[in-house]
Amino acid sequence: AVIEGISPDFQPPAAWRARTEALRNLSSLEPARLPAEFNGVLRPYQRLGAAWLWFLHRQRLGGILADEMGLGKTLQALALLVSVHSGDKSPGRGASLVVAPASLLENWRREAARFAPGLRVFVHHGGQRLGGIAGLKDIDLVVTSYGTLVRDRELFEAVEFPCLVADEAQHIKNRRSQNAQALRALKAQGRVLLTGTPLENSLEDLRSLFEFLLPGYLPALPQGMKAEERAWHDERLLARTAPYILRRTKQAVAPELPAKIEQRTWCEMSPTQAALYRATQERSERELIDMAAGGANEARLRFAMLTQLLRLRQICCDPRLLGGSGKPVEGDAQGREADSAKLALLRELIDEALDDGHRVLVFSQFTSMLALIGEALTSDGIGFCSLDGSMTARARQAEVDRFQGSDSVPVFLLSLKAGGVGLNLTGADTVIHFDPWWNPAAEAQATDRAHRIGQTRTVTSYKLVCSGTVEEKVLALQEEKRALLADVFEASDAAAAKLSLADLRGLLSPG
């Protein structure tokens, strides 16, 4: 556009025209090189996504497939890998690489076996490792975890991969992390990132992703920028990255999906719970004032504030999370949850849902809270599955299969981090978020474990919130994050969003 303004008669090279026209008009893309049976299982938008990835790969470019959760990013990436390896099984062709969280390795293996049985797949993890690069000669696809990649970095650095796919790419949002450094050290002819949340904290996340995706594409930021200069660079960043991010929503491309109903369900803390909350809040405020008066630096203040916020959030869930601060009331008919209004509310919601024939996913950030919920369900005679980050991939998949395969287990308890991605749990149609989290994208991903292709019923999502507490303030913070995510996907203006000391003080304050 700049050149046309300077020289209207300028004629760009044919290759340049072909590249830019394809990126501007996705309908003109050449279909991916797929066997008829694979192509037949893809929905129209998935065929378009595969064609987009195939075009970028042939141009030795990279892209971020950022479709909303549940729209089949794994399937589209497998379509690209099949296209890359179709018709060429020569030993010198080399294997492609998928790097994913350890919890998703089994999912990748299963999806590849189901949709791309022609790919020779090796899962490099745990006790099953390649002895050296010679082991790649009879393999089309290596699947490994971020942690294993860091430990076996020397082995993988010696290979140039035809295609490199990084799943749940938010794992490299911090450019200084070992995950990001190990991934950037790899050589590949084509690179793809899969993530529904290319940005979680600020636009720096996006810069980190593109350092891997298109090395050298984004210019370094000058030092000592003023606010207006930073805003200009942020706007330029969004404009430059937009052509390499493909984002579709369920509403736009999969209208056959049933509706999703989201609602906040508020509760008042019990008297004992509220008294503990106020006392902890007042003590926290005094401690922070004393620290500031004593000359504590910003890092120490930030750490102290985050610690205090954690305590307040735990009290909202159940005072017992503090390690015995809240005790069940002796002889109370409700027993264990006597001092947790939210746990009592949860039991009511689950009872009502089960009475109406629904099945339920319950998410919490605190595994200790999930244990308390499990105790309550056991006392009520309700069967449940559970999943947290301490489980092996095999145990994790066994719990998923048990829930999906039998209506006799009506409730699934999941930690938000371990169960928020990579799972298909369409056996449930009710989702309960026991405690709100600052990142709305993480909660949306968790809800979409149930609201995804294959679901035939309306999905209802409940967010339990203690009124007049830090949880209510977290919801306001979520709105800021949601606006920032929209800015990234729409390539419009965005301001870097980080929690300042003022933000943290606002969350801690009584008002």
N, C-alpha and C positions, 0 to 999 in steps of 0.2 A: 504493500500500500504506500509506503514511503517513496519507493522508487517510482511508482506510477505518478505520484504527485510531482516529482522532479522531472521525470522524462516520460511523458504519456506514450511515446512510441517505443518504449523499451520492450524487447521481446525476451522473456526469460527462457533458459534452456528447457528442452522437452521434459527432462527428468524432474526439474524443479516444478514445472506445471503439473506433472502427474502426481507428485507427492502432495502438493498443496491442495489440488482439486479433490483428491481422495479424502484428505483430512477435513475439508470443508463440506463435502457431500458424501456422507457415509453410504448412501444408496448406490453409489457407483463402485463400491468395493468388489473386487473379485472374490468369489466364495472360497472358503478354506478348502484344502485338498483332503477330503474326507471320504471314507467308504460309505456306500448308500445306507447301510444299516445304522451307522453312527449319525449321519446327517438326518435320518428319519426320526430320531428321538429328540432332536433339538427343536426348540420352539423358535419362531421367526426372530425374536430379539436375540436369542442365543446364537443363531446362525450369523446374525449381524455382528455380534460381539466376537465370534470366532474369526470372521472375515477381517475385522478391524485388527485383531491381534496378529493374524497372518500377514496382513499388509505391513504392519510395523516391523514384523520380524524380517520380511524380505527386503525392507529398506535399511536393515541393521539399526533400527530405532527401538525404543522401549515404550511401554505404556502401563498405566495404572487402571486396572479394571475395578471400578469402585461401585458396582451395582449394589443396590439395597440388599440386605440379608435375605436369603431364601430364594434368590433368583438364579442360582446355579453358577457361581463364579468358578467353582472347581471343574464343573462339566465343560465350561467354555475353555478353560486352560488346558484340559485334557484334549479338547478338539485341536487346539494349537499344537500340542505335542504330537498328536497323531499326524497332523499335517507335516510337521517338521521331519518326522521319521518315516513317513509313508514312501514306499518305493526305493528306499536306500538302506539296506541292511549290511553294507560293507563294514569290515572291521575298523576301517579308518574313520567311519562316520562319527563315532563317539556317542556317549550317553548324555542325555539332558539331565538336569538336576532340579528337584523340587526341595525347597527348604521350608519347613513348617513347624509350628509348636509341636512338641513331643506328643501331646494329647491328640493330635490330628493325623498322625502317621498311619494309623490303622484305617482311618476314614479314606485317606488317599489310596491306600492299597486296595481297599474294597471298591472304591469308585473306578479305579483303573481296571480292575478285574471285571467289573460289570460292564463298563461302557467302552473300554479300549483293550479287549483281551489280547489283541495282537502286539501290544507293547510288552516287552520283557522288562519287568520291574524288580528292583532290588531295594529293600528297606535297610538302609545302613544305620543301625541304631543298637544300643545295648551290646549284647554279646555277639550280634550278627554284624560283622564289619568286613569291608573289603580289605584284602591284604595289601593291595597296591593298585596302581592304575592299570596293570595288566588285567585285573579282574573286570574292567569295564568293557572288554572287547565283545562280550556276548550279552550285553545289557543295553536296553534303550533308555531306561529311566531309573535314576537313583533318587530315592526319597530319604531325606534325613532331617534331623531337628536342628534348631539354632544352636542348642547347647553342644550337640555332637559336632556340628560344623566348627565351632570354636576350638574344641579339643583336637579335631582332626584336620585343622586348617592347612597344615603342610601338605597333606595328601591331596586335598581338593585344589589347592593353588597350582599344582603341577598339571592341571587339565584345562583345556579350553572346551567349554560346553557349547553344543549347538544352541541350546535354549536353557535359560535359568529362570525359574519361577520361585518367587518368595511369597508364601501365603501368610495371611494375617500380618501384613507388612508394617503394622504399627510397632512391631518388635524392633524395628531399626529407626524409630523416630528420633532417638538420641544418637547423633552422629559419633559421639565419643564412646558409645557402648561397645563391648566386645562383639555383640551380634552384628552391629553396623560395620565395624572395621573388618570382620571376617568376611562378610558378604561383599564389601567393596573390593576386597583383595582378589576375588575370583575373576576369571576370564570367561567371557561368554559372547557368542555372536548375536544373541538376542536376549532381552531381559524384560520380565513381566512382574509386576507387583499386584497382589490381590488383597484388597482391604475395603471394608465398608466405611472405614474411618481413616482416611489419609491424613487427617488432622485431628489431634486430641487436645493439645494445649495451646499451640500458637502456630504461626506460619513457619516457624523454624522447623516444625515437623515435616512440612512439605519440602523445604530445602534439603533436609536430610535424605528423604526418599529419592529426590532427583539426583543427589550426589551419586547414588548407586545406579539409578535408572539410566540417566544420560550424563555420564561423567564429563564435566567441563561445560555443560550447556548453560548453567546459570552462573552469571558473573559474581565474583566475591563482593560482599557489601563493604563500602568504604567505612573507615573508622570515624567515630565522633559525629555521627549523623544527628541532625536536629529532627524534631517530630515530623515536620512537613516533608523533609527529605525521606525519612523512613516510610511515610505514607506513600510517597511516589514509588519507592522501590517495592513496597508490598503490592501496589496496584500492578506494577510491571511484572512481578512474580506471578500473579494470578493470570495475567494475560498470556504469559509465555508458557505456563504449564497446562492451561486449559485444553489445548489440542491433544494432549497426551493423557487425559483423564476421561474415561468413559463411565458415566453414572446414569443408571436408569432406575426408576422407582417401580414398585409393584403396581401402583395405580396407573402408571403410564403404559406398561408393557404386559401386565398380567391381570387384566380386569376380571378374569374368571375366578380369581381368589376371593374367598368370602370376606366379609367386612371384619375390621378390627376395631373393637370398642375399648377406649382407654379411659379410666377414671381414677381420680384420687379418692381414697377413703381415709378420712381423718379420724383420729381418736384422741381422747384426753388421757393424760397420764394418771395413774392411780395416785392417791394422796402421798403414800410413802415414796413412790417413784418421783413425783413432782418435788417433794422436799429434798430428796437426794440430788436431783438435777439442779435446784437452786443453790444448794450448799456448794456443790462442785463448781458451778458457774462463778459464784462469789469468791471462792478460794482461788480459782484460776485467775480472776481479774486482779486480785491482790498480788499473786505471785508474779504476774506479768509486769505490774507497776513497779514492784521491787526490783525485778531484773532490769527494766529500762533505767531506773534510777541508779542502779549499780553499774551502768555503762555496758550492758550486754550488747553485742553486735547483732546485726540483722539476722545472721545465720542462726544464732542461738535463740533469738526471739521467735523466728519462724518455726524452728523445731519445737520449742515449748508450746507455741500456739497450736500446731498440728497435733501434738500429744493431747492437749486439752480438748481439742475438737473431737478426737477419737473417743475420749472418755464420755463426752456429752452424747455422742451418737450411740455409744454402747448403752448408756442409761436409757435412752429412748427405746432401744430394742428390749432390753431386759437387764435390770440392775445386777444380776448375777454375773454378767460379762465382766464386771469390774473385779471379780474374784471374791465374791461372798458379801458384797456391800448390801445386797438386797436378799432377804430371806422369805421363804414362803410363810404365809400366815398360818399358824397352827390351827388345825381343825377346819380350815376354809374348804368349802366344797370344791372350789376350783383348783385347790392344791398348788402345784408348782408355779402357775402363772399369776398367783394372787397379786404380785407387785409389778406385773407387766401387762399393762392395758393392751398393748399391741399383740401379745401372744394370745390373750383371750379373744381379741377380735379375729385373729387369724383362724383360731379353732372354729369360731362361728362361721366364717366365710367358707372354710373347707367343708363343714357339716352341711351347709346350704348347697354348696356346689355338688357334693356327692349325692345328696337327696334328689337333685335334679338330673342325675346321670352324667355329670361332667367329670373330667379328669384334670388334675391340677399340677402345674409346675410352681415351685416356690423357690425364689432366689434370695440369697443374702450374701453380703460381703464377708460375714463372720462365720467361719466354720463352727465355732463354739456355739453360735446361735442355732445353726442347723442341728447340732446335737441336742439342744434343748427342745427344739421343735420335734425332733424324732422321738424324744422321750414322751412328749405330750401325745403324739399320734399313737405311740405304743399303748399308752394308758387308755386311749379311746378305742383301741382295737382296730386301728386303721393301718393297712399295709402300705409300705412306701419303699421307693428306691432312693439312693443317695449318691452324690458325686462331688468330690472335691479334688483339690490339686495334689493331694498326697497319693492318689490312686494311680496304679500303673495303667498303661493304655489298654491292656487286656481286660483288667477289672472294670475300667470305664466303659468299654464297649459292651461288656457283659451286662452291666446295669442298664445301658441304653436298650439293648436287645430285650431284656426282661420287661422293661416298661412298654416298649413298642409292641411286644408280642403277646401281652396278656392284659385284659381289662381288669383282672383281679387285683392289680396293683394300681390304685387310683391316684397316688401322689408321688411326685418326684422332687426331692430336695437337692438343690444345686448351689454351689458357690458361684458368685457372679463371674469371677475371673476364669475358673476352670470350666464352667458350664455355659458361658455366654457366647461361645463361638464353636463352629464346626459340628454342631449336633442337629439331627433331624428328629424332632419329637412331636410329630403331628398327631400322635395318640392323645395329646392333651389339647384342650380348647380353652382352658382358663390359666392365666399366668398371674402370680402374685409376687410383687417386689416388696419384700418385708422391710427393707430399709433403702431410702433413696440415695443415689450416688451423684456426684457433681457432673459426671459426663453423660449427657442424654443419649449419645450414640451407643455407649456400652449397654444401657438399659434397653434401647431399641433392639440391639442385636440379640439380647437375651430373650425378649418377647418373641422375636422372629424364629426362635427354635420351634415354636408351635405354629406361627403364622407364616407359612411358606408353602411352596407348591406341594401338593399331596394332601393339604388340609381341605376338608369338605364342610367344616362348620365355622360359624362365626367365632372369632377368638376374642375373649374379654380379658383385659389386662388391668389389674388393680395395683395401685401404688399406695402403700400404707404409710401415713404421715402423722406424727405426733404434733398437734397444733401448738403454736407458741414456743417452738423449740428451734434448735439449729437445723432440724430437718426442713422446716418451712422455709428457712433462708436458703438452704441448698437448692430448693426448687427455683428460686429467683436466679441463682447462679446458673442453673441448667438452661434457662432461657437465653442467657448470654452465650453459652456454648453452642446452643442450637443455631443461633443467628450466625455465629462464626463458621460453623460447618456449612450452612447454606451459602455463605459468601465464597467458600472455597469451591464448592461444586458448581456454582453459577459464574465463577471467575469475575466477581465484582469486588468492590472495595471491601477491605476487612482490616480490622485493627488487631494487633497481637494481643492475645488474651492470656495473661498470667495472673495468678493470685498474688496480689501485692500484700504488704503488711496491713494496709488499710482494709483490703478485702477480708483478710483473716480476722482482724479485730471486729469487723462488722458481723461476721458469723458468730463470734464468741459473745458479743454484747447482749445484754438482756432485752434491749428494745427491738 
